[in-house]
Amino acid sequence: MTTQRTRSLGRPTLDAVAARAGVGRGTVSRVVNGSPQVSPEARAAVQQAIAELGYVPNRAARALVTQRTDSIALVVSESGDRVFTEPFFAGIVRGVSSGLLETPLQLWLAMVQSPIERERVEHHLTNQHVDGVLLLSLHDSDPLPTLLEERGLPTVLGGRPARMLQPGAQPAYYVDVDNVGGARRAVEHLAGRGRRRIATIAGPQDMGAGLGRLTGYKEAVRAAGGGVNPDLITYGDFSEGSGAAGMRRLLEVCPDLDAVFVASDLMAFGALRALREAGRRVPEDVAVIGFDDAAIARQSEPPLTTVHQPVEEMGRQMARLLVSRIRGDELPSPTSCSTPNSSNVPPPNPTPSPRGPLSVRSPLRAVTAPRGDRPAPSILHLRPGHFGHYSHDGDTKCKIDDAGAQSARSTT
């Protein structure tokens, strides 16, 4: 009855909670704001009073006091069509949400493509509507990372910006996988299968993933004793359509190619379609390797050989790094963590296996303020990054799947 009468009189106030709990107003405020400077007895009394009264903190008033909104933004520089249909973005969102579960932070999502959308989002982000920002699918020309850092808004990037490979680049906080090492290992796998005319459909060169995967391709081609032939390189935008168009260009210019490393699984799916249309058998005539290990890789016929990257874990690490920045935590020194089955590593030129995946592991890095040249990537074991103040090595695999999970055939 007491609770019903209290609720019927209107929204419970902080003073009402204090009176019910038998404590001061300041004690209630400290409990609501998560302060550790409250005795266990007082905290329990306040929490019981909150439950009995149905008290809900006034977020606007709390924000005025704490200068926090308890919300963060995930800003994706892509169209809504791509964000809601391509598996990479869904995996990132799941990972970010998972990384925020034990925090009070709420996540909101924005897609930015047009100048009007960009102006609207910039205004929202820089006017104290969020506590931090996650940026995804960035191109080097995007001014948003610099703008946010200049405004003092904690920001974490999904992927190492391509500009970070240049001397004197401005530091940034980012989480990324070993794009160079994964691509290099994929091409080594093709060369180990006797392929000699290995082409690539690379991603955009103003994005870290696109540039890194092309770099890995070139390193592996040179290591195999050949020169890099520009005719064997074409470019896409990580979409299925650009993969099909890129494959057609390669077949026109280099009809004798016998393998192709494609910088994303969606582009590889498009490349497979173009090869079928051209009457080329996969893998008998042309072997194909993608990058992502997306669900689409298992749906292709034959199953697509692919390099695995832990997209959800990447999202989790982005969220955790941003939370640390918002809290002002001191980021730890570079660390290395072991992962299960990390010794299941094939030799550089693996012997084909009739079933089951061949796995290597390379580091997922959450890095602070990197400078200088990129580190030598770790392919056969986990180790910390060499170029930042903080590094986290996650459970990242470069999985070269010879046989596919359900089939005795694969694209290599």
MARTOR-412773 format. One record per atom (N, C-alpha, C): x, y, z; residue in three letters. Coordinates in steps of 0.2 Angstrom, whole numbers, plus 5000, padded with zeros to 4 digits. Example, Ala and Ser with C-alpha at 12.3 -4.5 7.8 and 13.67 -1.06 7.14 Angstrom:
<recs>
506649725039Ala 506249785039Ala 506649845039Ala 506449895035Ser 506849955036Ser 506450005039Ser 
</recs>
This chain:
<recs>
500449945000Met 500050005000Met 500450065000Met 501050065004Thr 501450125005Thr 501750144998Thr 502050084995Thr 502350094988Thr 501850124983Thr 501250094983Gln 500650114978Gln 500550194979Gln 500450214986Arg 500250284987Arg 500750324985Arg 501450304986Thr 501950354985Thr 502050364977Thr 501950304973Arg 501950314966Arg 501350354963Arg 500750354967Ser 500250384964Ser 500250464965Ser 500750484970Leu 500850554971Leu 501250584966Leu 501550544961Gly 502050574956Gly 502650534956Gly 503150564952Arg 503750534951Arg 504150534958Arg 504450484960Pro 504850484967Pro 505450524966Pro 505650564971Thr 506250614970Thr 506850584974Thr 507350614973Leu 507950594977Leu 507850604985Leu 507450664986Asp 507350674994Asp 506950614996Asp 506450594992Ala 506050534995Ala 506450474996Ala 506850464992Val 507350404993Val 507750404999Val 508050475000Ala 508450485006Ala 508050475012Ala 507350495012Ala 506950495018Ala 506850415019Ala 506650385014Arg 506450315015Arg 507050275018Arg 507650285015Ala 508250245017Ala 508550275024Ala 508350335026Gly 508650355032Gly 509350385031Gly 509450415026Val 510150435024Val 510050505021Val 510650535020Gly 510650605017Gly 510550605010Gly 510350665007Arg 510250665000Arg 510950654996Arg 511450674999Gly 512150664996Gly 512350594995Gly 512150555000Thr 512250475000Thr 511850444994Thr 511250464994Val 510850434988Val 511150454981Val 511350514981Ser 511750534974Ser 512350494973Ser 512750484978Arg 513350444977Arg 513150374975Arg 512650344978Val 512450274976Val 512250274969Val 511850324967Val 511550324960Val 512050334955Val 512650374957Asn 513150384952Asn 513750334952Asn 513650284956Gly 514150224957Gly 514750244961Gly 514750294965Ser 515350314969Ser 515450254974Ser 516150234975Pro 516350184980Pro 516350214987Pro 516250284988Gln 516250314994Gln 515650304998Gln 515350244999Val 514750235002Val 514850175006Val 514550165012Ser 514650105016Ser 514150055013Ser 514349985014Pro 513849935011Pro 513149945014Pro 513149955021Glu 512449965024Glu 512050015021Glu 512350075020Ala 512050135017Ala 511850115010Ala 512250085006Arg 512150074999Arg 511550024999Arg 511549975003Ala 510949925003Ala 510349955005Ala 510350005010Ala 509750045011Ala 509450085006Ala 509950115002Val 509750164997Val 509450114991Val 509750064989Gln 509550024984Gln 508849994986Gln 508749974992Gln 508049944994Gln 507550004993Gln 507750064995Ala 507250124995Ala 507050134987Ala 507550134983Ile 507450144976Ile 507050094973Ile 507050024975Ala 506649974972Ala 505949984975Ala 505850004981Glu 505150014984Glu 504850064981Glu 505150124980Leu 504850184977Leu 504850184970Leu 505150144966Gly 505250144959Gly 505550204956Gly 506050224960Tyr 506450284958Tyr 506850274952Tyr 506750324947Val 507150324941Val 507550384941Val 508250384941Pro 508650444941Pro 508450494935Pro 508450554936Asn 508350604930Asn 509050614927Asn 509050584921Arg 509650574917Arg 509950644915Arg 509450694913Ala 509650764911Ala 509950794917Ala 509650794923Ala 509950824929Ala 510650794931Ala 510650724930Arg 511250694932Arg 511850714927Arg 511650724921Ala 512150744916Ala 512450814917Ala 512050854920Leu 512250924922Leu 512750924927Leu 512750874932Val 513150864938Val 513750834936Val 513750774932Thr 514250724931Thr 514650744924Thr 514350784920Gln 514550804913Gln 514650734909Gln 514150694910Arg 514150624907Arg 513450614904Arg 513350584898Thr 512750574895Thr 512550494896Thr 513050454898Asp 512950384898Asp 512750354891Asp 513050384886Ser 512850354879Ser 513550364875Ser 513650324870Ile 514150324865Ile 513850314858Ile 514250344853Ala 513950334846Ala 514450284842Ala 514150244838Leu 514550204833Leu 514350244826Leu 514850274823Val 514750304817Val 515050264811Val 514650254806Val 514850204801Val 514850254794Val 515350254791Ser 515450294785Ser 515250254779Ser 514550234779Glu 514350184774Glu 513550204773Glu 513250174768Ser 512550184767Ser 512150134772Ser 511550154774Gly 511150104778Gly 511050034774Gly 511050034768Asp 510949974764Asp 511549924766Asp 512149954765Arg 512749914767Arg 512749894774Arg 512649934779Val 512749924786Val 512249874788Val 511649864785Phe 511149824787Phe 511149754783Phe 511549754778Thr 511549694774Thr 512249654774Thr 512749684776Glu 513449654775Glu 513549624782Glu 513849564783Pro 513949534789Pro 514449564793Pro 514949604790Phe 515449634794Phe 515149684799Phe 514749724797Phe 514449774801Phe 514049744807Phe 513649694805Ala 513249664810Ala 513649634816Ala 514249604814Gly 514749574819Gly 515049624823Gly 515149684820Ile 515449734825Ile 514949764830Ile 514349774827Val 513849794832Val 513649744838Val 513649684836Arg 513549634841Arg 514149634846Arg 514749644844Gly 515349644848Gly 515349704852Gly 515149764850Val 515149824854Val 514649824859Val 514049794857Ser 513549784862Ser 513749744868Ser 514049684866Ser 514349644871Ser 514849674876Ser 515249714873Gly 515749754877Gly 515449804881Gly 514849824880Leu 514549874885Leu 514049844890Leu 514049784890Leu 513449744894Leu 513549764901Leu 514149774904Glu 514349784911Glu 514449854913Glu 514249904908Thr 514249974909Thr 513550004909Thr 513450064911Pro 512850104910Pro 512750134903Pro 513250124899Leu 513250164893Leu 512750134888Leu 512350174884Gln 511950164879Gln 512250174872Gln 512050134867Leu 512450134861Leu 511850164856Leu 512150214852Trp 511650234846Trp 512150234840Trp 511750224834Leu 512050204828Leu 511950264823Leu 512450284819Ala 512350334814Ala 512650314808Ala 512350314802Met 512650304795Met 512750374792Met 513350384790Val 513550444787Val 513850434780Val 513550474775Gln 513750464768Gln 513750534765Gln 513150574765Ser 513150634762Ser 513350694766Ser 513550744763Pro 513750804767Pro 513250824772Pro 512650824771Ile 512150844775Ile 512150794781Ile 512150734780Glu 512250684786Glu 512850694790Glu 513350714787Arg 514050724790Arg 513950784795Arg 513650834792Glu 513550904796Glu 513150884802Glu 512550854801Arg 512150834807Arg 512450794812Arg 512850744810Val 513150704815Val 513750734819Val 514150774815Glu 514650814818Glu 514350864823Glu 513850894822His 513450944827His 513250904833His 512950844832His 512750804837His 513250784842His 513850754839Leu 514350724843Leu 514750784847Leu 514850844844Thr 515250894847Thr 514850934851Thr 514250924853Asn 513850964857Asn 513650924863Asn 514050884866Gln 514050854872Gln 513450804873Gln 513250774867His 512650724867His 512950654868His 513550644868Val 513850574869Val 514450584873Val 514650534876Asp 515350524880Asp 515950504876Asp 515750474871Gly 516350444867Gly 516050424860Gly 516550404855Val 516350394848Val 516750334846Val 516450284842Leu 516750234839Leu 516650254831Leu 517150254828Leu 517150264820Leu 517350204816Leu 516950184811Leu 517050124807Leu 517050144800Leu 517450104796Ser 517450114789Ser 517650184786Ser 518150204790Leu 518450274788Leu 518850274782Leu 518850324778His 519350344773His 519750394775His 520350394773Asp 520850444775Asp 520650514775Asp 520250534770Ser 520050604769Ser 519550624774Ser 519250584778Asp 518750594783Asp 519050644789Asp 518750704790Pro 519050744795Pro 518750734802Pro 518350684802Leu 517950674809Leu 518450654815Leu 518850604814Pro 519350584819Pro 519750644822Pro 520050684818Thr 520350744820Thr 519950794824Thr 519350804821Leu 518850854824Leu 518650834831Leu 518550764832Leu 518350744838Leu 518850744843Leu 519450724841Glu 520050734846Glu 520150804848Glu 520150844843Glu 520250924845Glu 519750944850Glu 519150914850Arg 518550934854Arg 518650904861Arg 519150854862Gly 519250824868Gly 518750764869Gly 518450744864Leu 517950684864Leu 518350614863Leu 518350574868Pro 518650504867Pro 518450474861Pro 518850444857Thr 518750414850Thr 519150354849Thr 518850304847Val 519150244845Val 518950224838Val 519450204834Leu 519350194827Leu 519350114826Leu 518850094822Gly 518850024820Gly 519350014814Gly 519949994815Gly 520449984809Gly 520950034809Gly 521550014808Arg 522050064808Arg 522050114801Arg 522050174802Pro 521950214796Pro 522550204792Pro 522450214785Ala 523050204780Ala 523550254781Ala 523350314784Arg 523850374785Arg 524350354790Arg 524150304794Met 524650294800Met 525250264797Met 525250234791Leu 525850204788Leu 526350264786Leu 526150324786Gln 526550374784Gln 526950404790Gln 527550424788Pro 527950464794Pro 527650524796Pro 527650534803Gly 527350594806Gly 526650594806Gly 526350534805Ala 525550534806Ala 525350554813Ala 524750584813Gln 524450604819Gln 524250534823Gln 524450534830Pro 524250474833Pro 523450464833Pro 523250404835Ala 522550384835Ala 522550324839Ala 521950314842Tyr 521750254846Tyr 521350204841Tyr 521550144840Tyr 521150104835Tyr 521250034837Tyr 520749984835Val 520849914835Val 520849884828Val 521249834827Asp 521349814821Asp 521649734821Asp 521549704815Val 521849634815Val 522449644810Val 522849594810Asp 523449594806Asp 523249584799Asp 523049634795Asn 522949634788Asn 523449614784Asn 524049644785Val 524649624781Val 524849554782Val 524849524788Gly 525049454789Gly 524549404786Gly 523949424787Gly 523349374785Gly 523449374777Gly 523449424774Ala 523549424767Ala 524149394764Ala 524749404767Arg 525349374765Arg 525249294766Arg 524949274771Arg 524849204772Arg 524449174767Arg 523949204765Ala 523449184760Ala 523849174754Ala 524249224752Val 524549214745Val 525149154746Val 525449154751Glu 525949094752Glu 525549034752Glu 524949024754His 524548964753His 524448944746His 524248994742Leu 524148984735Leu 524848964731Leu 525349004733Ala 525948984730Ala 526248914732Ala 526048894738Gly 526248824740Gly 525848774737Gly 525248794734Arg 524848744730Arg 525048744722Arg 525648784721Gly 525848784714Gly 525648834710Gly 525248884712Arg 524948934708Arg 525548984707Arg 525549004701Arg 526149054699Arg 525849124696Arg 525249124693Arg 525049184691Arg 524449214696Arg 524649234702Ile 524249254707Ile 524049324707Ile 523349334706Ala 523149404705Ala 522849424712Ala 522649484712Thr 522249514718Thr 521749564717Thr 521149564720Ile 520649614720Ile 520749644727Ile 521049704727Ala 521149744733Ala 520649784735Ala 520649804741Gly 520149854744Gly 520349924743Gly 519949974745Pro 520150044744Pro 520850064747Pro 521250094744Gln 521950114746Gln 521950174751Gln 521350204752Asp 521350254757Asp 521050224764Asp 520950164764Met 520750124770Met 521350084773Met 521450074779Gly 521950034782Gly 521849964780Gly 521249934780Ala 521249864778Ala 521349854771Ala 521149894766Gly 521349894759Gly 522049894758Gly 522349944761Leu 523149954760Leu 523549894763Leu 523349874769Gly 523749824772Gly 523649754769Gly 523049744766Arg 523049674763Arg 523349674756Arg 523349734753Leu 523749734746Leu 524549734748Leu 524749764753Thr 525449764756Thr 525649684757Thr 525249654760Gly 525349584762Gly 525449534755Gly 524949554751Tyr 524949514744Tyr 525649534741Tyr 525849594740Lys 526449614737Lys 527049574740Lys 527049574747Glu 527649544751Glu 527749474749Glu 527149444749Ala 527149364747Ala 527349354740Ala 527149394736Val 527349384728Val 528049394728Val 528349444731Arg 529049454730Arg 529449404734Arg 529249374739Ala 529549324743Ala 529549254739Ala 529049254735Ala 529049194731Ala 529449194725Ala 529849244724Gly 530349254719Gly 530149294713Gly 529549314713Gly 529249354707Gly 529149424708Gly 529149464703Gly 529049534703Gly 528249554704Gly 528049604706Val 527349624707Val 527149654700Val 526649624697Asn 526449634690Asn 525849684691Asn 525849744689Pro 525249784690Pro 524649764687Pro 524749724681Asp 524149694678Asp 523749644682Asp 524049614687Leu 523749564691Leu 523449594697Leu 523349664697Ile 523049704703Ile 522449744701Ile 521949734704Thr 521349774702Thr 521049794709Thr 520549844709Tyr 520249864715Tyr 519549864716Tyr 519249854722Gly 518549854723Gly 518449894729Gly 517749894731Asp 517649934737Asp 517349894743Asp 517549824743Phe 517349774748Phe 516649754746Phe 516249774741Ser 515649744739Ser 515649694735Ser 515049654734Glu 515049594730Glu 515049614722Glu 514749674721Gly 514749694714Gly 515449714712Gly 515849744716Ser 516549764714Ser 516949704713Ser 516849654717Gly 517249594716Gly 517149564709Gly 516449564707Ala 516349534701Ala 516649574695Ala 516549644696Ala 516849684691Ala 517649674690Ala 517949674696Gly 518649664696Gly 518849604693Gly 518549544695Met 518749484692Met 518649484684Met 518149514682Arg 518049524674Arg 518649564671Arg 518849614675Arg 519449654672Arg 520049614672Arg 520149574677Leu 520749534678Leu 520749484672Leu 520249444671Leu 520149394666Leu 520349424659Leu 520149484658Glu 520249524651Glu 520949534650Glu 521249564656Val 521949584655Val 522449524655Val 522349474660Cys 522749424661Cys 522349354661Cys 522149334655Pro 521749274655Pro 522049214657Pro 522749214658Asp 523149154660Asp 523249154668Asp 522849194672Leu 522949194679Leu 522749124682Leu 523049104687Asp 522749034690Asp 522549044697Asp 522649104700Ala 522349114707Ala 522249184708Ala 521849194713Val 521649264715Val 521549274722Val 521849314726Phe 521749334733Phe 521249394733Phe 520749384736Val 520249444736Val 520149464743Val 520149534744Ala 520249564750Ala 519649564755Ala 519049534752Ser 518549524757Ser 518149464754Ser 517749434759Asp 517349384756Asp 516749404752Asp 516449454753Leu 515949484748Leu 516249494741Leu 516849524741Met 517149534734Met 517249464731Met 517549414735Ala 517649354733Ala 517049314730Ala 516449324734Phe 515849294731Phe 515649324724Phe 515749384723Gly 515649414717Gly 516149394712Gly 516749384714Ala 517349354709Ala 517149284707Ala 516849244712Leu 516649174710Leu 516149174705Leu 515649224705Arg 515049224700Arg 515349244694Arg 515849294693Ala 516149314687Ala 516549254684Ala 516849214688Leu 517249154685Leu 516749104682Leu 516249094686Arg 515749044683Arg 515449074676Arg 515349134676Glu 515049164670Glu 515549154664Glu 516249154666Ala 516749154661Ala 516949084659Ala 516549034662Gly 516748964661Gly 517348934664Gly 517548974669Arg 518148954673Arg 517948904679Arg 518348854680Arg 518248804685Arg 518648824691Arg 518248824697Val 518648834704Val 518648774708Val 519248754710Pro 519848784710Pro 520248754704Pro 520048714700Glu 520448684695Glu 520748734690Glu 520448784688Asp 520748834683Asp 520948894687Asp 520548914692Val 520748974696Val 520648964703Val 521148964707Ala 521048954715Ala 520849024717Ala 520449024723Val 520149094726Val 520249084733Val 520449144736Ile 520449154743Ile 520149214745Ile 519749224750Gly 519449284752Gly 519749304759Gly 519449354762Phe 519649374769Phe 519049394773Phe 518949374778Asp 518449384783Asp 518149324787Asp 518049264783Asp 517749204786Asp 517049224788Asp 516649264783Ala 515949274784Ala 515549214783Ala 514949214785Ala 514449164783Ala 514449144776Ala 514449194772Ile 514449184765Ile 514949144762Ile 515549134766Ala 516049094763Ala 515849024763Ala 515449004768Arg 515248934769Arg 514648924764Arg 514348974762Gln 513748964757Gln 513948954750Gln 514548974748Ser 514748974741Ser 514848904739Ser 514848894733Glu 514948824730Glu 515548834725Glu 516148794726Pro 516248764732Pro 516448814738Pro 516448784744Pro 516548834750Pro 517148874749Pro 517148934751Leu 517648984750Leu 518248974755Leu 518848964752Thr 519448964757Thr 519549044759Thr 519649054765Thr 519649124768Thr 520049134774Thr 520249194775Val 520649214781Val 520149234786Val 520149204792His 519749224797His 519949284801His 519449334802Gln 519649384807Gln 519049394812Gln 519149404818Pro 518649394824Pro 518249464824Pro 517749474820Val 517449534820Val 517149554826Val 516749504829Glu 516449524836Glu 516949544841Glu 517449504841Glu 517949524846Glu 518249594845Glu 518349604839Met 518549674837Met 518049724840Met 517449714839Gly 516949764842Gly 516949764849Gly 517049704852Arg 517149714860Arg 517749754862Arg 518349744859Gln 518949774861Gln 518849854859Gln 518449874854Met 518349944853Met 517949974858Met 517449934861Ala 517049964866Ala 517449964872Ala 517849914874Arg 518149914880Arg 518749974880Arg 519049984875Leu 519550034874Leu 519250104875Leu 518650114872Leu 518350174873Leu 518050184880Leu 517850134883Val 517650144890Val 518250164894Val 518750134893Ser 519350154897Ser 519550224896Ser 519550244890Arg 519650314888Arg 519150364891Arg 518550344891Ile 518050394895Ile 518150394902Ile 518350344905Arg 518450344912Arg 519150374914Arg 519550384909Gly 520150414911Gly 520650364914Gly 520550294912Asp 520950244915Asp 521650254912Asp 522150234916Glu 522850224913Glu 522950164909Glu 523050164903Leu 523150114899Leu 523750074900Leu 523650004901Pro 524249964903Pro 524749964897Pro 525349934899Ser 525949924895Ser 525749874890Ser 526049864884Pro 525949814880Pro 525949744883Pro 525449704882Thr 525449634885Thr 525249584879Thr 525349524881Ser 525249464876Ser 524849414880Ser 524349394877Cys 523949344881Cys 523849274876Cys 523949224879Ser 523949154875Ser 523249144874Ser 523149104869Thr 522449084867Thr 522449004866Thr 521848974867Pro 521748904866Pro 522048884859Pro 522348824859Asn 522548794852Asn 522948844848Asn 523348884851Ser 523748934847Ser 524348894844Ser 524448834846Ser 525048794843Ser 524848754837Ser 524248764835Asn 523948724829Asn 524148764823Asn 524748764821Val 525048804816Val 525348764810Val 525148774804Pro 525448744799Pro 526148774797Pro 526548734793Pro 527148764790Pro 526948814785Pro 527448864783Pro 527248914778Pro 526948884771Pro 527148824769Asn 526848794763Asn 526548734765Asn 525948734768Pro 525648674771Pro 525448624766Pro 525548564768Thr 525248504764Thr 524548504764Thr 524248494759Pro 523448494758Pro 523148444763Pro 522648464767Ser 522348414771Ser 521648394768Ser 521448334768Pro 520848314765Pro 520248334769Pro 520348364775Arg 519748384779Arg 520048424785Arg 519548474787Gly 519748514793Gly 520148574791Gly 520148624795Pro 520548684794Pro 521248684796Pro 521648724793Leu 522348744795Leu 522248814798Leu 522548814804Ser 522448884807Ser 523148914809Ser 523148974809Val 523749014812Val 523349074815Val 523749104820Arg 523449154824Arg 523949214823Arg 523549274822Ser 523949334822Ser 523549384827Ser 523949434829Pro 523649474834Pro 523049524832Pro 522549524837Leu 522049584836Leu 522349634841Leu 522449694838Arg 522849744842Arg 522349804843Arg 522349824850Ala 522049884852Ala 522649934854Ala 522749984850Val 523350014850Val 523250094851Val 523650114856Thr 523650184857Thr 524250224854Thr 524050284851Ala 524550324848Ala 525150294845Ala 525050254839Pro 525550224836Pro 525950284832Pro 526650274831Arg 527050314827Arg 527550264823Arg 527750294817Gly 528350264814Gly 528050204809Gly 528550164808Asp 528350104803Asp 527950054806Asp 527550014802Arg 527149964805Arg 527549914808Arg 527349874813Pro 527749824816Pro 527749764812Pro 528249724813Ala 528249654810Ala 527749614813Ala 527249594808Pro 526649564811Pro 526849494814Pro 526449464818Ser 526549404821Ser 526049354818Ser 526349304815Ile 525949254811Ile 525949184815Ile 526449164817Leu 526449094820Leu 526349094828Leu 526349154831His 526249154838His 526049224840His 525749234846Leu 525449294848Leu 526049334851Leu 526049404850Arg 526549444853Arg 526349514853Arg 526549554858Pro 526249624858Pro 526549664852Pro 526149714851Gly 526349764845Gly 526949804848Gly 527349834843His 527949864844His 527849944844His 527249964842Phe 527250034840Phe 526750074844Phe 526450044849Gly 525950084853Gly 526050084861Gly 525750124864His 525750114872His 525350064875His 524850034871Tyr 524449984873Tyr 524249934868Tyr 524349874869Ser 524149824864Ser 523849764867Ser 523249744864His 522949684867His 522949634861His 523149574863Asp 523149514858Asp 522549474859Asp 522149474855Gly 521549434855Gly 521549364852Gly 520949334852Asp 520949264849Asp 520849274841Asp 521349294838Thr 521249304831Thr 521549254827Thr 521249224822Lys 521549174818Lys 521549194811Lys 522149174807Cys 522149174800Cys 521949104798Cys 521349084796Lys 521149014795Lys 521149004788Lys 521648964785Ile 521648934779Ile 521248874778Ile 520648874776Asp 520148814776Asp 520248784770Asp 520648724770Asp 520748684764Asp 520148654761Asp 519748624766Ala 519148574763Ala 518448604764Ala 518448654769Gly 517748684770Gly 517448634775Gly 516948664779Ala 516648624784Ala 516248564782Ala 515848574776Gln 515448524774Gln 515548494768Gln 516148514765Ser 516248484758Ser 517048464757Ser 517148414753Ala 517848394752Ala 518148434747Ala 517848484744Arg 518148534739Arg 518148604743Arg 518548644740Ser 518548714742Ser 518848754736Ser 518848824737Thr 519048864731Thr 519848864730Thr 520248824734Thr 520948814733Thr 521148744733Thr 
</recs>
